[in-house]
Amino acid sequence: MDGTVTGRIFRCSGLGTPTGLSPFTGGTVVALQGNITYRQAGTDGQTIFPADVVAIQSVLPSHDFTFTLPAGNYVLRVTRYSDALPGSNATSFAAIVVDRGRTEHQDLPNLCM
């Protein structure tokens, strides 16, 4: 039996959500099987995402994404925001553990601060 993950994408906004706009946006969410690792490079670090893509979903603004996945460790990652400017490399991600028969809620945070 699989588990379910559902959530929304917070708008990428460095100064908060403009008045009158929903804090949630649309975009492409990718479910990656595995764990995030970090690599030290001099004084900076680098986030390494798992390579195993198990699901992709396009989400309309202010709508939920939903994945049904086998139990295990996953990283949910926004690879494209629906309201991003061309050439934008903004992203968001969250690690989650999926348990059999359970539904987990995990919003993807605004990491554009």
Residue pairs with C-beta under 8 A, 6 or more apart in sequence:
1 100
1 101
2 68
2 69
2 70
2 71
2 98
2 100
3 68
3 69
3 70
3 71
3 98
3 99
3 100
3 101
3 102
3 103
3 104
4 66
4 67
4 68
4 69
4 98
4 102
4 103
4 104
5 31
5 66
5 67
5 69
5 74
5 76
5 96
5 98
5 103
5 104
5 105
5 106
6 64
6 65
6 66
6 67
6 103
6 104
6 105
6 106
7 64
7 65
7 76
7 105
7 106
7 107
7 108
8 24
8 59
8 62
8 63
8 64
8 65
8 107
8 108
9 24
9 25
9 26
9 27
9 29
9 59
9 65
9 78
9 81
9 92
9 107
9 108
10 23
10 24
10 25
10 92
10 107
10 108
10 109
10 110
11 17
11 21
11 22
11 23
11 24
11 25
11 81
11 83
11 110
12 25
12 81
12 84
12 90
12 92
12 110
12 111
12 112
13 110
13 112
14 112
14 113
17 23
22 61
22 62
23 110
24 61
24 62
25 61
25 62
25 81
25 82
25 83
26 58
26 59
26 60
26 61
26 62
26 63
26 81
26 82
26 83
27 58
27 59
27 78
27 79
27 80
27 81
27 82
27 84
28 56
28 57
28 58
28 59
28 78
28 79
28 80
29 56
29 57
29 59
29 65
29 67
29 76
29 77
29 78
29 79
29 108
30 53
30 55
30 56
30 76
30 77
30 78
30 79
31 53
31 54
31 55
31 56
31 67
31 69
31 74
31 75
31 76
32 49
32 50
32 51
32 52
32 53
32 54
32 74
32 75
32 76
32 77
33 50
33 52
33 54
33 69
33 72
33 73
33 74
34 50
34 51
34 52
34 73
34 74
34 75
35 50
35 73
35 75
35 95
36 47
36 48
36 49
36 50
36 75
36 93
36 95
37 47
37 48
38 45
38 46
38 47
38 48
39 45
39 46
39 48
40 46
47 93
49 75
49 77
49 93
50 75
54 69
54 74
55 67
55 69
57 65
57 66
57 67
59 65
59 82
60 82
61 82
61 83
65 76
67 76
69 98
70 98
71 98
71 99
71 100
72 97
72 98
73 95
73 96
73 97
73 98
74 95
74 96
74 97
74 98
75 93
75 94
75 95
75 96
76 93
76 94
76 96
76 106
76 108
77 91
77 92
77 93
77 108
78 90
78 91
78 92
78 93
78 108
79 91
81 88
81 90
84 90
90 111
90 112
91 111
92 108
92 109
92 110
92 111
92 112
93 108
93 111
94 106
94 107
94 108
94 109
96 104
96 106
97 104
98 104
